[in-house]
Amino acid sequence: MTAHGASREALAAARERLDALTDNTSVDAKRLADELAAVTVLLGREVSLRRVLTDPAQSGEAKAELAGRLLSGQVGGETADLVAGMVRSRWSQSRDLVDALEELANLADLTGAQKSGALDNVEDELFRFGRIVSSSTGLRAALTDRAATSTAKSELLRSLLGGRAEDVTERLVARLVTAPRGRSLEEGLESLSKLAADRRNRMVAVVTSAVPLTDQQKQRLGAALVKVYGRQMHLNLDVDPEILGGIRVQVGDEVINGSIADRIEEAGRRVAGQ
């Protein structure tokens, strides 16, 4: 989510409350994620309700009470409290509240994956699934077909990912496919990958090489990129024979090129301007 002004501050506050909740080991992160996702769908569909809950002319307490009445008995106490806190905040646009709810749902699932030690797998699986989608027009068409039901899309995903990926990965992708909210599938997957990396305060480097990198090369590349960017780096690895013995590293909008064997460290120095 790209938030501005009041919405950026509201999102930051909501993320802090979510972190405080999920730091409690008794909180079920999966349930929290599912419930936040359900509220996202509700407010995405009910435009008038969304506008009331973000109306700056209404007091924050009145909006929180309305949200509490609507959600009473439908979600757990943690979710209801979190949503109440969000509607007390000011939002630049009503849609920003829905975007934030969706982001928190995904973050709750990613936090659960982090606690169970599965976050690395989830990051890799999201990346690989994105590559599969981009290389298969038939699959992309099936997953984005507006005429297809959510059930049909979910079943297709289950046949592709069930037993082959983490449960969290399957849930994240299923939510994206069944409720794209105006985004392309590729944009949604990229956003999830960035959110997963941010969960560890890491950046994502997409590394394309002619042949698979050795463990030593991956370690050298990772260390060089950490020196350049000052943050931990998650490497998404891809192989493309057309690289012709070279390597291509993309971090955000920056692209680095060099040979696999002896220019990894040089590439890092070049980006650093040395």
C-alpha positions as CSV (number, residue, x, y, z in Angstrom):
1,M,0.0,0.0,0.0
2,T,1.3,3.5,-0.9
3,A,-0.2,5.8,1.7
4,H,0.1,9.6,1.9
5,G,-0.5,12.1,4.7
6,A,-3.1,11.1,7.3
7,S,-3.4,7.6,5.8
8,R,0.3,6.9,6.2
9,E,0.2,7.9,9.9
10,A,-2.9,5.8,10.4
11,L,-1.3,2.7,8.7
12,A,1.9,3.1,10.8
13,A,-0.2,3.2,14.0
14,A,-2.2,0.1,12.9
15,R,0.9,-1.8,12.1
16,E,2.3,-1.0,15.5
17,R,-0.9,-2.3,17.1
18,L,-0.8,-5.5,15.0
19,D,2.8,-6.1,16.1
20,A,1.8,-5.7,19.7
21,L,-1.0,-8.2,19.2
22,T,1.1,-10.8,17.4
23,D,3.9,-10.5,19.9
24,N,1.5,-12.2,22.3
25,T,2.0,-16.0,21.8
26,S,-1.7,-16.6,22.7
27,V,-2.9,-14.7,19.6
28,D,-3.8,-17.0,16.7
29,A,-2.2,-15.2,13.7
30,K,-4.0,-17.2,11.1
31,R,-7.4,-16.5,12.6
32,L,-6.5,-12.8,12.9
33,A,-5.5,-12.8,9.2
34,D,-8.6,-14.5,8.1
35,E,-10.9,-12.2,10.1
36,L,-9.1,-9.0,8.8
37,A,-9.4,-10.4,5.3
38,A,-13.1,-10.9,5.8
39,V,-13.5,-7.3,7.0
40,T,-11.5,-6.1,4.0
41,V,-14.0,-7.9,1.7
42,L,-16.9,-6.4,3.6
43,L,-15.7,-2.8,3.4
44,G,-14.5,-3.2,-0.2
45,R,-18.0,-4.2,-1.1
46,E,-20.0,-1.8,1.1
47,V,-18.9,1.6,-0.2
48,S,-21.4,3.6,1.9
49,L,-20.3,1.9,5.1
50,R,-16.7,2.5,4.3
51,R,-17.4,6.2,3.8
52,V,-19.2,6.4,7.1
53,L,-16.3,4.7,8.9
54,T,-13.8,7.2,7.4
55,D,-15.9,10.3,7.6
56,P,-13.8,13.0,9.2
57,A,-17.0,14.8,10.3
58,Q,-17.8,11.9,12.6
59,S,-16.0,11.5,16.0
60,G,-13.5,8.6,16.2
61,E,-15.4,7.1,19.1
62,A,-18.7,7.1,17.2
63,K,-17.1,5.3,14.3
64,A,-15.4,2.8,16.6
65,E,-18.7,2.1,18.3
66,L,-20.4,1.5,14.9
67,A,-17.6,-0.9,13.8
68,G,-17.9,-2.7,17.1
69,R,-21.7,-3.2,16.7
70,L,-21.2,-4.4,13.1
71,L,-18.5,-6.9,14.0
72,S,-19.8,-8.1,17.3
73,G,-20.1,-11.9,17.2
74,Q,-18.6,-12.0,13.7
75,V,-14.9,-11.7,14.6
76,G,-12.7,-12.2,17.7
77,G,-12.0,-9.5,20.2
78,E,-8.5,-8.8,18.9
79,T,-9.7,-8.2,15.4
80,A,-12.6,-6.0,16.6
81,D,-10.3,-3.9,18.7
82,L,-7.8,-3.5,15.9
83,V,-10.5,-2.4,13.5
84,A,-11.9,0.0,16.1
85,G,-8.5,1.6,16.5
86,M,-8.2,1.9,12.7
87,V,-11.5,3.7,12.2
88,R,-10.7,6.1,15.1
89,S,-7.8,7.3,12.9
90,R,-8.1,9.8,10.1
91,W,-7.7,8.5,6.5
92,S,-7.0,10.6,3.4
93,Q,-9.4,8.5,1.3
94,S,-12.0,5.9,2.3
95,R,-10.3,3.3,0.1
96,D,-7.1,3.7,2.1
97,L,-8.8,2.0,5.1
98,V,-9.5,-1.1,3.0
99,D,-6.0,-1.2,1.6
100,A,-4.6,-1.0,5.1
101,L,-6.9,-3.8,6.4
102,E,-5.8,-6.0,3.5
103,E,-2.1,-5.3,4.3
104,L,-2.6,-6.1,8.0
105,A,-4.3,-9.4,7.1
106,N,-1.3,-10.3,4.9
107,L,1.1,-9.1,7.6
108,A,-0.6,-11.3,10.2
109,D,-0.2,-14.3,8.1
110,L,3.5,-13.5,7.4
111,T,4.1,-12.9,11.1
112,G,2.7,-16.4,11.7
113,A,5.1,-17.8,9.1
114,Q,8.0,-16.0,10.7
115,K,7.2,-17.4,14.1
116,S,7.0,-20.9,12.7
117,G,10.2,-20.6,10.8
118,A,8.5,-20.7,7.4
119,L,8.9,-17.1,6.2
120,D,12.0,-17.9,4.0
121,N,10.0,-20.6,2.3
122,V,7.0,-18.3,1.8
123,E,9.2,-15.6,0.2
124,D,10.7,-18.1,-2.2
125,E,7.4,-19.7,-3.1
126,L,5.8,-16.3,-3.8
127,F,8.7,-15.5,-6.1
128,R,8.6,-18.8,-7.9
129,F,4.8,-18.7,-8.3
130,G,5.2,-15.2,-9.9
131,R,7.6,-16.6,-12.4
132,I,5.3,-19.4,-13.2
133,V,2.4,-17.0,-13.8
134,S,4.5,-14.7,-16.0
135,S,5.6,-17.6,-18.2
136,S,2.1,-19.2,-18.6
137,T,-0.5,-17.1,-20.3
138,G,-3.0,-19.9,-19.9
139,L,-2.6,-20.1,-16.1
140,R,-2.7,-16.4,-15.8
141,A,-5.9,-16.2,-17.8
142,A,-7.6,-18.9,-15.7
143,L,-6.6,-17.1,-12.4
144,T,-7.8,-13.7,-13.6
145,D,-10.9,-14.8,-15.5
146,R,-13.7,-12.6,-14.2
147,A,-16.3,-15.1,-15.3
148,A,-14.7,-17.8,-13.1
149,T,-16.0,-18.3,-9.6
150,S,-13.8,-17.8,-6.5
151,T,-14.4,-21.5,-5.7
152,A,-13.0,-22.6,-9.1
153,K,-10.0,-20.3,-8.8
154,S,-9.3,-21.6,-5.2
155,E,-9.5,-25.2,-6.4
156,L,-7.1,-24.5,-9.3
157,L,-4.7,-23.0,-6.8
158,R,-5.1,-25.9,-4.5
159,S,-4.2,-28.3,-7.3
160,L,-1.1,-26.2,-8.0
161,L,0.1,-25.4,-4.5
162,G,-1.6,-27.9,-2.2
163,G,1.1,-30.0,-0.5
164,R,3.8,-28.3,-2.6
165,A,3.9,-24.9,-0.7
166,E,3.4,-23.6,2.8
167,D,-0.2,-23.2,3.8
168,V,0.5,-19.5,4.3
169,T,1.6,-19.1,0.7
170,E,-1.5,-20.8,-0.5
171,R,-3.7,-18.5,1.6
172,L,-2.0,-15.3,0.6
173,V,-2.2,-16.2,-3.1
174,A,-5.8,-17.4,-2.8
175,R,-6.9,-14.1,-1.3
176,L,-5.1,-12.2,-4.0
177,V,-6.7,-14.2,-6.8
178,T,-10.2,-14.2,-5.4
179,A,-10.2,-10.5,-4.4
180,P,-7.7,-8.7,-6.7
181,R,-9.3,-5.3,-6.0
182,G,-8.2,-3.8,-9.3
183,R,-4.6,-5.0,-9.3
184,S,-2.9,-7.2,-11.8
185,L,-1.9,-10.6,-10.5
186,E,1.8,-9.7,-11.1
187,E,1.4,-6.5,-9.1
188,G,-0.2,-8.3,-6.2
189,L,2.4,-11.0,-6.0
190,E,5.2,-8.4,-6.1
191,S,3.5,-6.5,-3.3
192,L,3.3,-9.7,-1.2
193,S,7.0,-10.4,-1.8
194,K,8.0,-6.9,-0.7
195,L,5.8,-7.2,2.4
196,A,7.4,-10.6,3.2
197,A,10.8,-9.0,2.9
198,D,9.8,-6.1,5.0
199,R,8.7,-8.5,7.7
200,R,12.4,-9.1,8.3
201,N,13.4,-5.5,7.5
202,R,15.1,-6.9,4.4
203,M,15.2,-5.8,0.8
204,V,14.6,-8.1,-2.2
205,A,17.3,-8.6,-4.8
206,V,16.2,-10.5,-8.0
207,V,19.2,-12.3,-9.2
208,T,19.3,-13.8,-12.7
209,S,22.2,-15.9,-13.8
210,A,23.1,-18.2,-16.7
211,V,23.7,-21.1,-14.3
212,P,22.7,-21.6,-10.7
213,L,24.9,-19.8,-8.2
214,T,27.0,-21.8,-5.8
215,D,26.5,-21.4,-2.1
216,Q,29.7,-19.5,-1.9
217,Q,28.7,-17.1,-4.7
218,K,25.3,-16.5,-3.0
219,Q,27.0,-15.7,0.2
220,R,29.5,-13.3,-1.5
221,L,26.7,-11.6,-3.4
222,G,24.5,-11.2,-0.3
223,A,27.4,-9.8,1.8
224,A,28.2,-7.3,-1.0
225,L,24.6,-6.1,-1.3
226,V,24.3,-5.7,2.5
227,K,27.4,-3.4,2.4
228,V,25.8,-1.3,-0.3
229,Y,22.3,-1.0,1.0
230,G,22.8,-1.3,4.7
231,R,20.0,-3.8,5.1
232,Q,19.6,-7.5,5.1
233,M,18.9,-8.8,1.6
234,H,16.7,-11.7,0.5
235,L,17.9,-13.2,-2.8
236,N,15.3,-14.3,-5.3
237,L,17.2,-16.6,-7.7
238,D,16.3,-17.2,-11.3
239,V,18.2,-18.9,-14.1
240,D,18.3,-17.6,-17.7
241,P,20.8,-19.1,-20.2
242,E,20.7,-16.0,-22.3
243,I,22.7,-14.1,-19.6
244,L,25.7,-15.8,-21.3
245,G,27.8,-16.4,-18.2
246,G,26.9,-13.2,-16.5
247,I,24.7,-12.1,-13.7
248,R,22.0,-9.5,-13.4
249,V,20.9,-8.2,-10.0
250,Q,18.0,-5.9,-9.6
251,V,17.2,-4.1,-6.4
252,G,14.2,-1.9,-6.8
253,D,14.9,0.2,-9.9
254,E,18.6,-0.4,-9.7
255,V,20.3,-3.0,-12.0
256,I,23.8,-4.4,-11.5
257,N,25.6,-6.5,-14.1
258,G,28.8,-8.6,-13.7
259,S,30.3,-12.0,-14.2
260,I,29.4,-14.8,-11.9
261,A,32.9,-15.8,-10.9
262,D,34.8,-12.6,-10.2
263,R,32.7,-9.5,-10.5
264,I,30.1,-9.9,-7.7
265,E,32.1,-7.8,-5.3
266,E,33.1,-5.3,-8.1
267,A,29.3,-4.9,-8.8
268,G,28.7,-4.0,-5.2
269,R,31.5,-1.4,-5.3
270,R,30.2,0.1,-8.5
271,V,26.7,0.6,-7.0
272,A,28.3,2.2,-3.9
273,G,30.0,4.7,-6.2
274,Q,33.5,3.6,-5.3
